[in-house]
Amino acid sequence: MTIAQQRVLIIGGSSGMGLATAQRLGQAGAEVFIAGRDQSRLEAAVRTVQGKAVGIAADFTDPASLAAMIGRIGRLDHLVLAAGGGAAWGPFAQVTADALRRAFELKLLGYWQSLQAALPVLRKDGSVVMLTGAASRVAMNGTAGLAAVNGGITQMAQTLARELAPLRVNVVSPGLVDTPAYDGMPAEAKAGMFAAAARSLPVGRTGRSEDIAAAVEMLIANTFATGVLLDLDGGARMPL
Ligand SMILES: NC(=O)c1ccc[n+]([C@@H]2O[C@H](COP(=O)([O-])OP(=O)(O)OC[C@H]3O[C@@H](n4cnc5c(N)ncnc54)[C@H](OP(=O)(O)O)[C@@H]3O)[C@@H](O)[C@H]2O)c1
């Protein structure tokens, strides 16, 4: 299948892996709709996409905001869920129930509500790609909250791949990828974290947003792919 002329909504498309996906699909001739909360960030993102791209401000935790966005878009072939991420990090004993609840709201519930909102306008045999995270696939100290949220999305996606068929539903589970999500970290701490991760991985480097975008495009285009969980983590899951 060619992606040209396909209408794709990327929620979380104004930054990082979502933006790289928008750029890649735009270059391939898709009509790209980019959603995020910050209007100026959206406008800047749209300017970097070749071809047809529209930015729509929306908050995927708010059903009214999602409904208004879907009303503007009309018809869709594919949906990419690449937003969010709450801060449910840290030693298990210190992550409060409120922090975990918030993390679920900021990702799993956002994905859930986004797909519910888009479903009536999504082509019946179109596709959905959800970004989860390697914390749900590799047991690492301090990531039980992330594991719960992203593991929940993985499981729900695989059930939906059957329930919503012929709609195809796939998951990409990224490892550590250098995106603006880490802009808030002190530069030295960030560099140290990425260098340590790169040393630990068989590929000798951390991820780039383009690595993930290429996989999302493949899952959209390959009509034999559904219920796929694709680990793109530089080998983080391989046993020592
Ligand atoms: N980077 C990594 O190392 C990594 C690893 C594993 C998994 N992940 C997951 O991969 C996904 C993408 O990560 P990233 O690093 O590319 O993130 P990013 O650069 O921070 O981009 C996040 C995007 O989501 C949008 N967004 C956030 N909250 C939203 C909301 N409530 N409603 C609508 N849009 C919202 C942001 O725009 P606004 O802020 O303007 O709304 C932005 O466009 C996330 O789910 C993250 O948890 C990331």
The ligand as a Tripos MOL2 file, in Angstrom:
@<TRIPOS>MOLECULE
LIG
   48    52     1     0     0
SMALL
NO_CHARGES

@<TRIPOS>ATOM
      1 N1         11.7960    9.7240   24.5050 N.am      1 LIG1
      2 C1         11.9370    8.5180   25.0480 C.2       1 LIG1
      3 O1         13.0290    8.1200   25.4620 O.2       1 LIG1
      4 C2         10.7350    7.6050   25.1650 C.ar      1 LIG1
      5 C3         10.9940    6.2570   25.4690 C.ar      1 LIG1
      6 C4          9.9220    5.3720   25.5300 C.ar      1 LIG1
      7 C5          8.6400    5.8190   25.3070 C.ar      1 LIG1
      8 N2          8.4040    7.1430   25.0370 N.ar      1 LIG1
      9 C6          7.0050    7.5360   24.7720 C.3       1 LIG1
     10 O2          6.8950    7.9060   23.4150 O.3       1 LIG1
     11 C7          5.9100    8.9560   23.2640 C.3       1 LIG1
     12 C8          6.5580   10.1420   22.5500 C.3       1 LIG1
     13 O3          7.6650   10.5760   23.3310 O.3       1 LIG1
     14 P1          8.6190   11.7840   22.8890 P.3       1 LIG1
     15 O4          9.8660   11.6020   23.6660 O.co2     1 LIG1
     16 O5          8.6430   11.8780   21.4070 O.co2     1 LIG1
     17 O6          7.8160   13.0130   23.5350 O.3       1 LIG1
     18 P2          7.8890   14.5920   23.3180 P.3       1 LIG1
     19 O7          9.0180   14.9900   22.4300 O.co2     1 LIG1
     20 O8          7.8220   15.1810   24.6950 O.co2     1 LIG1
     21 O9          6.5130   14.9030   22.5670 O.3       1 LIG1
     22 C9          5.2900   14.6570   23.1880 C.3       1 LIG1
     23 C10         4.1800   15.1460   22.2730 C.3       1 LIG1
     24 O10         2.9260   14.8760   22.9000 O.3       1 LIG1
     25 C11         2.1490   16.0840   22.9690 C.3       1 LIG1
     26 N3          1.2890   15.9750   24.1460 N.ar      1 LIG1
     27 C12         1.6650   15.7920   25.4360 C.ar      1 LIG1
     28 N4          0.5870   15.7500   26.2240 N.ar      1 LIG1
     29 C13        -0.5000   15.9000   25.4180 C.ar      1 LIG1
     30 C14        -1.9000   15.9630   25.6480 C.ar      1 LIG1
     31 N5         -2.4160   15.8830   26.8940 N.pl3     1 LIG1
     32 N6         -2.7310   16.0970   24.5840 N.ar      1 LIG1
     33 C15        -2.2320   16.2080   23.3210 C.ar      1 LIG1
     34 N7         -0.9030   16.1730   23.0500 N.ar      1 LIG1
     35 C16        -0.0560   16.0350   24.0870 C.ar      1 LIG1
     36 C17         3.2150   17.1870   23.0490 C.3       1 LIG1
     37 O11         2.7340   18.4660   22.6680 O.3       1 LIG1
     38 P3          2.1660   19.5220   23.7790 P.3       1 LIG1
     39 O12         3.0660   19.4090   24.9850 O.co2     1 LIG1
     40 O13         2.1990   20.8490   23.1000 O.co2     1 LIG1
     41 O14         0.7850   19.0520   24.0910 O.co2     1 LIG1
     42 C18         4.2130   16.6500   22.0270 C.3       1 LIG1
     43 O15         3.7530   16.9080   20.7100 O.3       1 LIG1
     44 C19         5.4150    9.2720   24.6710 C.3       1 LIG1
     45 O16         4.2370    8.5420   24.9010 O.3       1 LIG1
     46 C20         6.5330    8.7340   25.5730 C.3       1 LIG1
     47 O17         6.0310    8.3070   26.8290 O.3       1 LIG1
     48 C21         9.4310    8.0490   24.9710 C.ar      1 LIG1
@<TRIPOS>BOND
     1     1     2 1
     2     2     3 2
     3     2     4 1
     4     4     5 ar
     5     4    48 ar
     6     5     6 ar
     7     6     7 ar
     8     7     8 ar
     9     8     9 1
    10     8    48 ar
    11     9    10 1
    12     9    46 1
    13    10    11 1
    14    11    12 1
    15    11    44 1
    16    12    13 1
    17    13    14 1
    18    14    15 2
    19    14    16 1
    20    14    17 1
    21    17    18 1
    22    18    19 2
    23    18    20 1
    24    18    21 1
    25    21    22 1
    26    22    23 1
    27    23    24 1
    28    23    42 1
    29    24    25 1
    30    25    26 1
    31    25    36 1
    32    26    27 ar
    33    26    35 ar
    34    27    28 ar
    35    28    29 ar
    36    29    30 ar
    37    29    35 ar
    38    30    31 1
    39    30    32 ar
    40    32    33 ar
    41    33    34 ar
    42    34    35 ar
    43    36    37 1
    44    36    42 1
    45    37    38 1
    46    38    39 2
    47    38    40 1
    48    38    41 1
    49    42    43 1
    50    44    45 1
    51    44    46 1
    52    46    47 1
@<TRIPOS>SUBSTRUCTURE
     1 LIG1         1 GROUP 0 **** ****
